[in-house]
Amino acid sequence: MLTKEILKKQLENFPDQFSIDELIEHLILLNKIENGNKQSEENNVISDSDLDKEIEQWFK
């Protein structure tokens, strides 16, 4: 989950003029990265070999 602090830091790094779409896209990306990091820390990941097997099933 994004915090006000993260949002403030991101706004400081943005140019003086930007579209709301650019901001939203950036915040969505940050949220996805944060969720991925959290999943990784909680060891909620899939191994490469399991991923390969799952992808193989898609094409059967």
N, C-alpha and C positions, 0 to 999 in steps of 0.2 A: 504494500500500500504506500502511496506517495504521501509525504508529509509536507507541511507548509514550508519547512526549512529547505527541503529539496526543491520545491517549487520556486522559492525565493532565489536560490542559487542558480537555477536554470534561467530564470528571467533576467538575472544580472548578466548572464553570458549571451543572451539574445541581442541582436542588433536593435537599434533605436526604433526601427519600423519593421514589422512583420505581420503576416496574416494570422488570423485566429486558427486557420487550418494548419499552418506550420507549427504553431504552438501545440495544438491538439495531437498532431502526428508525433511530435517530439515527446510529449508526455505519455502517449500510448507506448512508444518504444521504451521509454524509461521504466514504465510499469511492467512491461514484458520482461525486460532484463532483470528487474528486481525480483519478479516472480520466479524466473529461472534460477537466479542465485539462491533464493530461499529453498527451492526444490532440491538443488544440489547440496546445500548444507544439511538438509533433512534426509539425504541419500535417497530421494524419491526420483531416481533416474533409471534409464533402461540401458543395458550394456550394448555395445556395438553388435555383438553376435545376436542378441535377442532382437535388436532393431532390424538386422539383415533378415532374420527369419520372418519377422512381421511384414516387412516390405515384400518378401518373396510370396507371402500368402495373398497379397493384394493382386498379384498378376496371375493367379491360378484361376 
